[in-house]
Amino acid sequence: MTIASIFILFLALIVAGIPIGMILATLGILPNLIDPWFSADPQYIIRAMIGGVNSFPVLAVPMFILSGNLMAKGKISEKLFNFFSYFIANKTAGLPIATIVTCLFYGAISGSGPATTAAVGAMAIPVLTNLGYDIVFSTALVAVAGGLGVIIPPSIPFIFYGQSAGVSVADIFVAGVVPGLLIGLCLMIYSWYYCKKNGEDKEKLQAYEKEVKKDGFKKLFLNSFWALLSPIIILGSIYTGVASPTEAAVISVFYSLIVSVLIYKTIKLKDFIEILKESVGTYSTILFIIAAATGFARVLTFMKAPEIIAGFITNAVSSKIAVLLVINLVLLFVGMIMDTTPAILVLTPILLPIAVSYGINPIHFGVMLVVNLAIGFVTPPLGINLFVASSLTGVKVESIVKKAIPFIIAFLIALLLITFIPKISLILLGG
């Protein structure tokens, strides 16, 4: 089989709606079935699949999934939203901005875009709509801002990139902080413009502000303290060297459990079984995709796909700027049709050597990669955040997409800045 035929078949199977894990596993063994002389036989692919999931950094993923589910069921996002609303509820676009800030903080707990959308959206969208904000705007806001969950560390996609690229997961976590804040700022600026242009129900907002402030700041702070402390504990343990990302993930599980069960008392011990089932169900799907993507990536390596694709791109364009634009376009397209995890595991071995050959720092490239794929959360046909947000409100996906376009443009502006100003990603690393 040729590389071209592999990718054509890959796209055809995606369009046909075949699960991505099955596609990757099938294409991993197909070349040897067609040509028995092909080096990677099924036994080798199976060993590669097992090796792909037998990794210490990958152990962080199920822990962060479990921690995120505990925080969601424990209504941590509600505590965060109330705290930020206290300061800006009656300002122009105050509550939409509070929603974005909550997504930033919640992303530092869950590490997942869809989880952030679900947890923050279930709480914030009813509040926004009750206060007079358009339900489609509110739904689109949460869907796009939920993408911050994979950029603000700890980020599950960053863990997979670190594993695939052979770079420090802790370093890529640090590199994601400033880009995540930049994207959040761009989303806030558009939210302010939208609310300034379309107006807000100031009477309802003033009444809501009084309700939030009636018990005073001290009581609100004490009620929100443990929620605010969670990202500090998780990220602080990593950045101070107290724990590795995997160990910090385990810490986050115990912290989430203690806060939700013993302090906020929003989770009963009997609920923990259901949370475990949900977490295992989520991770089992991801686990198979990791294994299948690892085997498929080995096949591409045997077929010299990285070298061939690198040669094609470098022959087509010559400047670093052009290469960066081409890579971004490729990643934006892939984000529309492929989930984040397989996209990272398959594309990193192909595109990273090209980026490095043009002097692009691997950490900077990793941030670019994940930001591009985060946009895929809100771009059809995959657009998983769109479907999550739609399930919360009943608004049609098509309507959400229309309202989300300006937010996506703001996301793209931030992406261009991140792409062409490496300092944004590397400044906290001293680069």
C-alpha positions as CSV (number, residue, x, y, z in Angstrom):
1,M,0.0,0.0,0.0
2,T,1.1,3.6,-0.6
3,I,0.9,6.4,1.9
4,A,-1.6,8.2,-0.4
5,S,-4.0,5.1,-0.4
6,I,-3.7,4.8,3.4
7,F,-4.8,8.5,4.0
8,I,-7.5,8.3,1.3
9,L,-8.9,5.2,3.0
10,F,-8.5,6.9,6.4
11,L,-10.6,9.9,5.3
12,A,-13.2,7.6,3.7
13,L,-13.7,5.6,6.8
14,I,-14.0,8.8,8.9
15,V,-16.7,10.1,6.5
16,A,-18.4,6.7,6.8
17,G,-18.7,7.2,10.5
18,I,-16.5,4.3,11.6
19,P,-15.1,4.8,15.2
20,I,-11.7,6.3,15.1
21,G,-10.1,3.6,17.2
22,M,-11.3,0.9,14.9
23,I,-10.0,2.9,11.9
24,L,-6.5,3.2,13.4
25,A,-6.4,-0.4,14.5
26,T,-7.5,-1.7,11.1
27,L,-5.1,0.5,9.1
28,G,-2.3,-0.5,11.5
29,I,-2.5,-4.2,10.4
30,L,-3.8,-3.7,6.8
31,P,-0.5,-3.1,5.0
32,N,1.0,-6.4,6.2
33,L,-2.2,-8.3,5.3
34,I,-2.0,-6.9,1.8
35,D,1.8,-7.4,1.5
36,P,3.1,-10.1,3.8
37,W,6.7,-8.8,3.3
38,F,5.8,-5.5,5.0
39,S,8.0,-5.2,8.1
40,A,5.2,-4.4,10.6
41,D,3.3,-7.6,11.0
42,P,0.2,-7.9,13.3
43,Q,2.3,-9.3,16.2
44,Y,4.6,-6.3,16.1
45,I,1.6,-3.9,15.9
46,I,0.0,-5.5,19.0
47,R,3.3,-5.2,20.9
48,A,3.5,-1.6,19.9
49,M,-0.1,-1.0,21.0
50,I,0.6,-2.5,24.4
51,G,3.8,-0.5,24.7
52,G,1.9,2.7,23.9
53,V,-0.4,2.4,26.9
54,N,2.3,1.0,29.2
55,S,3.6,4.4,30.1
56,F,3.9,6.3,33.4
57,P,2.9,9.7,32.0
58,V,-0.3,8.1,30.5
59,L,-1.4,7.1,34.0
60,A,-2.1,10.8,34.6
61,V,-5.0,10.7,32.1
62,P,-7.5,8.5,34.0
63,M,-6.6,10.3,37.2
64,F,-7.4,13.7,35.7
65,I,-10.6,12.3,34.2
66,L,-11.7,11.0,37.6
67,S,-10.7,14.3,39.3
68,G,-12.7,16.3,36.7
69,N,-15.8,14.1,37.2
70,L,-15.6,14.5,41.0
71,M,-15.3,18.3,40.6
72,A,-18.2,18.4,38.2
73,K,-20.5,16.4,40.4
74,G,-19.2,18.3,43.4
75,K,-20.4,21.6,41.9
76,I,-17.0,23.2,42.1
77,S,-17.7,25.2,39.0
78,E,-20.6,26.9,40.7
79,K,-18.4,28.0,43.6
80,L,-15.9,29.5,41.1
81,F,-18.6,31.3,39.1
82,N,-20.2,32.9,42.2
83,F,-16.8,34.1,43.4
84,F,-15.9,35.8,40.1
85,S,-19.4,37.2,39.6
86,Y,-19.1,39.0,42.9
87,F,-16.6,41.4,41.4
88,I,-18.0,42.1,37.9
89,A,-21.6,41.0,37.8
90,N,-22.9,44.6,37.1
91,K,-20.1,45.5,34.7
92,T,-20.6,45.4,30.9
93,A,-20.3,41.7,29.9
94,G,-19.5,40.9,33.5
95,L,-21.2,37.5,33.7
96,P,-20.0,36.3,30.3
97,I,-16.5,37.3,31.3
98,A,-17.0,35.5,34.7
99,T,-18.0,32.4,32.6
100,I,-14.8,32.6,30.6
101,V,-12.7,33.0,33.8
102,T,-14.5,30.1,35.4
103,C,-13.6,28.0,32.3
104,L,-10.0,29.0,32.7
105,F,-10.0,27.9,36.4
106,Y,-12.0,24.8,35.8
107,G,-9.7,23.9,32.9
108,A,-6.9,23.9,35.5
109,I,-8.8,21.2,37.3
110,S,-10.3,18.9,34.6
111,G,-7.8,19.1,31.7
112,S,-10.6,18.4,29.3
113,G,-12.5,20.6,26.9
114,P,-15.8,18.7,26.8
115,A,-15.7,18.3,30.6
116,T,-15.2,22.0,31.1
117,T,-18.1,22.8,28.7
118,A,-20.4,20.4,30.5
119,A,-19.5,21.4,34.1
120,V,-19.5,25.2,33.5
121,G,-22.3,25.2,31.0
122,A,-24.7,23.2,33.1
123,M,-24.4,25.9,35.8
124,A,-23.7,29.1,33.9
125,I,-26.1,28.9,31.0
126,P,-29.3,28.9,33.1
127,V,-27.9,31.9,35.1
128,L,-27.1,33.9,31.9
129,T,-30.4,33.2,30.2
130,N,-32.4,34.0,33.3
131,L,-30.6,37.4,33.4
132,G,-31.6,38.2,29.9
133,Y,-28.7,37.0,27.8
134,D,-29.6,35.3,24.5
135,I,-29.6,31.5,25.0
136,V,-27.8,30.9,21.7
137,F,-25.1,33.4,22.6
138,S,-24.7,31.9,26.0
139,T,-24.5,28.4,24.6
140,A,-21.9,29.4,22.0
141,L,-19.9,31.2,24.6
142,V,-19.6,28.2,26.9
143,A,-18.9,25.8,23.9
144,V,-15.9,27.9,22.7
145,A,-14.6,28.9,26.2
146,G,-14.7,25.2,27.1
147,G,-11.8,24.7,24.7
148,L,-9.6,26.5,27.2
149,G,-9.8,23.3,29.3
150,V,-7.2,21.6,27.1
151,I,-4.8,24.6,27.0
152,I,-4.7,25.7,30.6
153,P,-2.6,23.1,32.4
154,P,-3.0,20.4,33.5
155,S,-4.1,19.4,30.0
156,I,-4.7,15.8,28.9
157,P,-3.7,16.6,25.3
158,F,-0.4,18.1,26.6
159,I,0.3,14.9,28.3
160,F,-0.1,12.9,25.1
161,Y,2.0,15.5,23.2
162,G,4.8,15.2,25.8
163,Q,4.7,11.4,25.5
164,S,4.7,11.4,21.7
165,A,7.3,14.2,21.3
166,G,9.6,13.1,24.1
167,V,9.5,16.5,25.8
168,S,8.9,17.3,29.5
169,V,5.2,17.3,30.3
170,A,5.9,19.8,33.1
171,D,7.5,22.2,30.6
172,I,4.6,21.9,28.2
173,F,2.2,22.6,31.1
174,V,4.1,25.8,32.0
175,A,4.1,26.8,28.3
176,G,0.3,26.6,28.1
177,V,-0.4,29.1,30.8
178,V,0.2,32.4,28.9
179,P,-1.4,31.2,25.6
180,G,-4.5,30.1,27.6
181,L,-4.8,33.5,29.3
182,L,-4.3,35.2,25.9
183,I,-7.1,33.2,24.3
184,G,-9.3,33.9,27.3
185,L,-8.6,37.6,26.9
186,C,-9.6,37.6,23.2
187,L,-12.8,35.8,24.1
188,M,-13.5,38.4,26.8
189,I,-12.9,41.3,24.4
190,Y,-15.5,40.0,21.9
191,S,-18.0,39.3,24.8
192,W,-17.6,42.9,25.9
193,Y,-18.2,44.1,22.3
194,Y,-21.3,41.9,21.9
195,C,-22.8,43.1,25.1
196,K,-22.0,46.7,24.4
197,K,-23.6,46.4,21.0
198,N,-26.7,44.4,22.0
199,G,-27.3,45.7,25.4
200,E,-28.0,44.0,28.7
201,D,-30.8,43.9,31.2
202,K,-29.2,46.1,33.9
203,E,-32.2,45.8,36.3
204,K,-31.8,42.0,36.4
205,L,-28.1,42.3,36.7
206,Q,-28.3,44.7,39.6
207,A,-30.7,42.4,41.4
208,Y,-28.4,39.4,40.8
209,E,-25.4,41.5,42.1
210,K,-27.3,42.2,45.3
211,E,-28.1,38.5,45.7
212,V,-24.5,37.5,45.2
213,K,-23.3,40.2,47.7
214,K,-25.9,39.9,50.3
215,D,-23.9,37.6,52.6
216,G,-20.7,39.7,52.2
217,F,-17.3,38.9,50.7
218,K,-16.0,37.0,53.7
219,K,-18.6,34.3,53.6
220,L,-18.4,34.0,49.8
221,F,-14.6,33.7,50.0
222,L,-14.8,31.0,52.6
223,N,-17.4,29.2,50.6
224,S,-15.2,29.4,47.5
225,F,-11.8,28.9,49.1
226,W,-11.4,25.2,48.6
227,A,-12.5,25.5,44.9
228,L,-10.1,28.3,44.3
229,L,-7.3,26.4,46.0
230,S,-7.6,23.3,43.8
231,P,-5.7,24.5,40.7
232,I,-3.1,26.0,43.0
233,I,-2.5,22.7,44.7
234,I,-2.5,20.7,41.4
235,L,-0.2,23.0,39.5
236,G,1.9,24.1,42.4
237,S,2.9,20.6,43.2
238,I,4.1,20.2,39.6
239,Y,5.9,23.5,39.2
240,T,7.6,23.3,42.6
241,G,8.9,19.9,41.8
242,V,7.0,18.3,44.7
243,A,5.2,15.9,42.3
244,S,5.4,14.8,38.7
245,P,2.3,15.4,36.5
246,T,1.2,11.8,37.1
247,E,1.6,12.1,40.9
248,A,-0.2,15.5,40.8
249,A,-3.1,13.8,39.0
250,V,-3.4,11.4,41.9
251,I,-3.2,14.3,44.4
252,S,-6.0,16.0,42.5
253,V,-8.3,12.9,42.8
254,F,-7.9,12.8,46.6
255,Y,-8.2,16.5,46.9
256,S,-11.4,16.5,44.8
257,L,-12.8,13.7,46.9
258,I,-12.1,15.3,50.2
259,V,-13.5,18.7,49.2
260,S,-16.6,17.3,47.5
261,V,-17.5,14.7,50.2
262,L,-16.3,16.2,53.5
263,I,-16.2,20.0,53.0
264,Y,-18.9,20.9,50.5
265,K,-20.8,17.7,51.0
266,T,-22.1,17.8,47.4
267,I,-21.2,14.1,46.8
268,K,-22.4,11.2,48.8
269,L,-20.1,8.1,49.1
270,K,-22.8,6.1,47.2
271,D,-22.4,8.5,44.3
272,F,-18.7,7.6,44.0
273,I,-19.5,4.3,42.3
274,E,-21.4,6.0,39.5
275,I,-18.6,8.5,39.1
276,L,-16.0,5.7,38.9
277,K,-18.2,3.9,36.2
278,E,-18.4,7.1,34.2
279,S,-14.7,7.8,34.5
280,V,-13.7,4.2,33.5
281,G,-16.1,4.3,30.6
282,T,-14.5,7.6,29.3
283,Y,-11.0,6.4,29.8
284,S,-11.5,2.9,28.3
285,T,-12.4,4.5,25.0
286,I,-9.4,6.8,25.1
287,L,-7.2,3.9,26.1
288,F,-8.1,1.9,23.0
289,I,-7.5,5.0,20.8
290,I,-4.1,5.5,22.4
291,A,-3.1,1.9,21.7
292,A,-4.5,1.9,18.1
293,A,-2.9,5.3,17.3
294,T,0.5,4.1,18.6
295,G,0.4,1.1,16.3
296,F,-0.8,3.2,13.3
297,A,2.0,5.7,13.9
298,R,4.6,2.9,13.8
299,V,3.2,1.8,10.5
300,L,3.5,5.3,9.1
301,T,7.1,5.4,10.3
302,F,7.9,2.1,8.5
303,M,6.3,3.6,5.3
304,K,8.6,6.7,5.8
305,A,5.5,9.0,6.0
306,P,7.2,11.7,8.0
307,E,10.1,12.0,5.5
308,I,7.7,11.9,2.5
309,I,5.3,14.5,3.9
310,A,8.2,16.7,5.1
311,G,9.7,16.6,1.6
312,F,6.4,17.5,0.1
313,I,5.9,20.5,2.4
314,T,9.4,21.8,2.1
315,N,9.3,21.5,-1.7
316,A,6.0,23.3,-1.8
317,V,7.0,26.2,0.5
318,S,10.4,27.5,1.4
319,S,10.0,30.1,4.2
320,K,9.4,29.5,7.9
321,I,6.3,31.7,7.8
322,A,4.8,29.7,4.9
323,V,5.6,26.4,6.7
324,L,3.9,27.6,9.9
325,L,0.8,28.7,7.9
326,V,0.6,25.3,6.1
327,I,1.0,23.4,9.4
328,N,-1.8,25.5,11.0
329,L,-4.1,24.8,8.0
330,V,-3.4,21.1,8.2
331,L,-4.1,21.0,12.0
332,L,-7.2,23.1,11.7
333,F,-8.6,20.7,9.1
334,V,-7.6,17.6,11.1
335,G,-9.3,19.1,14.2
336,M,-12.5,19.3,12.3
337,I,-12.6,15.6,11.5
338,M,-10.5,13.8,14.2
339,D,-10.5,13.7,18.0
340,T,-7.6,15.4,19.8
341,T,-5.9,12.3,21.2
342,P,-5.4,10.3,17.9
343,A,-4.6,13.5,16.1
344,I,-1.7,14.3,18.5
345,L,-0.4,10.7,18.5
346,V,-0.5,10.4,14.7
347,L,0.5,13.9,13.6
348,T,3.3,14.6,16.1
349,P,5.8,12.2,14.6
350,I,5.0,13.5,11.2
351,L,4.9,17.3,11.7
352,L,7.3,17.8,14.6
353,P,10.5,16.9,12.6
354,I,9.4,19.4,9.9
355,A,8.9,22.1,12.6
356,V,12.2,21.4,14.2
357,S,14.0,21.5,10.9
358,Y,12.8,25.1,10.5
359,G,14.1,26.1,14.0
360,I,10.7,25.8,15.8
361,N,11.0,24.9,19.4
362,P,9.2,21.6,20.2
363,I,7.5,23.1,23.2
364,H,6.2,26.0,21.1
365,F,5.1,23.6,18.4
366,G,3.2,21.6,21.0
367,V,1.2,24.6,22.2
368,M,0.4,25.5,18.6
369,L,-0.7,21.9,17.9
370,V,-3.1,21.8,20.9
371,V,-4.5,25.3,20.3
372,N,-5.3,24.3,16.7
373,L,-7.0,21.1,17.9
374,A,-8.9,23.0,20.6
375,I,-10.5,25.1,17.8
376,G,-11.7,21.7,16.4
377,F,-13.9,21.3,19.5
378,V,-16.2,24.0,18.0
379,T,-15.9,23.4,14.3
380,P,-18.1,20.9,12.5
381,P,-18.4,18.0,11.7
382,L,-16.8,16.7,14.8
383,G,-17.1,19.8,17.1
384,I,-17.7,17.8,20.3
385,N,-18.1,20.9,22.5
386,L,-21.0,22.0,20.2
387,F,-22.8,18.8,20.8
388,V,-22.1,18.9,24.6
389,A,-23.4,22.5,24.8
390,S,-26.4,21.6,22.6
391,S,-27.4,18.8,24.9
392,L,-27.4,21.2,27.8
393,T,-29.8,23.7,26.2
394,G,-31.6,22.0,23.3
395,V,-30.3,24.7,20.9
396,K,-29.6,23.3,17.4
397,V,-25.9,22.8,16.6
398,E,-26.3,24.9,13.4
399,S,-27.5,27.9,15.5
400,I,-24.7,27.5,18.0
401,V,-22.1,27.5,15.1
402,K,-23.5,30.8,13.7
403,K,-23.1,32.6,17.1
404,A,-19.8,30.9,17.7
405,I,-18.1,32.2,14.5
406,P,-17.0,35.6,16.1
407,F,-15.6,33.6,19.1
408,I,-13.8,31.3,16.8
409,I,-12.3,34.3,15.0
410,A,-11.1,35.6,18.3
411,F,-9.6,32.2,19.0
412,L,-7.8,32.3,15.5
413,I,-6.4,35.7,16.2
414,A,-4.9,34.4,19.4
415,L,-3.6,31.3,17.5
416,L,-1.8,33.6,15.0
417,L,-0.2,35.6,17.8
418,I,0.9,32.3,19.5
419,T,2.3,30.9,16.2
420,F,4.4,33.9,15.2
421,I,5.4,35.1,18.6
422,P,7.1,32.1,20.2
423,K,7.8,34.2,23.3
424,I,4.1,33.9,24.3
425,S,4.6,30.1,24.8
426,L,8.2,30.2,26.1
427,I,8.3,33.2,28.3
428,L,7.6,31.3,31.6
429,L,10.4,28.8,30.6
430,G,12.9,31.7,30.2
431,G,12.8,31.3,26.4
